[in-house]
Amino acid sequence: MAKSGSKHKKSAKAKSGDAAQAQAEILAQALPYMQRYGDTTVVVKYGGHAMGDEALAESFAKDIVLLKQAGVNPVIVHGGGPQIGQLLDELNIKSRFEDGLRVTDKETLDVVEMVLSGAINKSIVGAINAQGGQAVGISGKDANLMIAKKSERRVTDPVSNVEQVIDLGYVGEPETVNTNIIDVIQKSDLIPVVAPIGASAEGATLNINADTFAGALASALKAKRLLMLTDVDGVLDAKDQLVKQMAGTEARALIANGVVSGGMIPKVETCIEAVENGVEGVVIINGKVPHAVLLELFTEHGAGTLIGWPSGAPKPPDRL
């Protein structure tokens, strides 16, 4: 019996050693990618249903803390559409729509800012801090980070063929990005978590689409990567197969021929614009996959669709 027990202990010890060796091998394989992104800025747009899942939120927070520990400068921009809609319903605030677009009046704007700059922002900050990071929550209004202009939508009346301008209320589009506050934060051990609320040149608060906000901020920071966490695996081709990477021209072609459609169109257009404005690469990733950020940045094949290199340039090796 004693010999049998001794063999069992040795076997368990050997298995433990094998597991430790496998973990060490994984870390060694990640080293070149850590070196690639060391001392660079990675902007992460965090949104979708992953934000409402406690386990995924913890996984995301761990990824961000590890990035910071590895010498990367992560900047988080978050959305919050579902949470805003829920609170508006609870407060019995009815949304008005024009040509399918939500109009943000003053009452709605107060709720939007409360949810984005308050509850959601501080929840993400708390999750990162709970994993050993030092996150700080701000919005685009802080230190004039994001100066915006009011959005307008132009539609043509199908009967009269007259173009009309739709006033969406307190909805904005990025106009000027002042990165000073991000620069100061990045020089410390702090991790900025940014709510997509901006201000006009006159000081009026404006709600900005989180994807658009993240793209403008990543462009101003000349980020190495912009990661767009969504509820889908990435961009699918005409055969519903994941496109691993493509140039902006290919992405535009997929929009033109209808392969990219619906809500994915503005997301892909944001990616293309960010690359054209100085971001090295933008990746659309499924945020519902645990540790999606680490899979994308620190493994060979990534986790989503990379939109990257300049048109006409030779296609780079996978995931460069």
Beta strands, then each sheet from edge to edge (+ up, - down):
strand 1: 41-46
strand 2: 73-78
strand 3: 96-98
strand 4: 101-103
strand 5: 135-139
strand 6: 146-156
strand 7: 163-177
strand 8: 191-195
strand 9: 197-199
strand 10: 205-208
strand 11: 225-230
strand 12: 245-246
strand 13: 281-286
strand 14: 304-307
sheet 1: 5+ 8+ 2+ 1+ 11+ 13+ 14- 12-
sheet 2: 3+ 4-
sheet 3: 6+ 7- 10- 9+
end
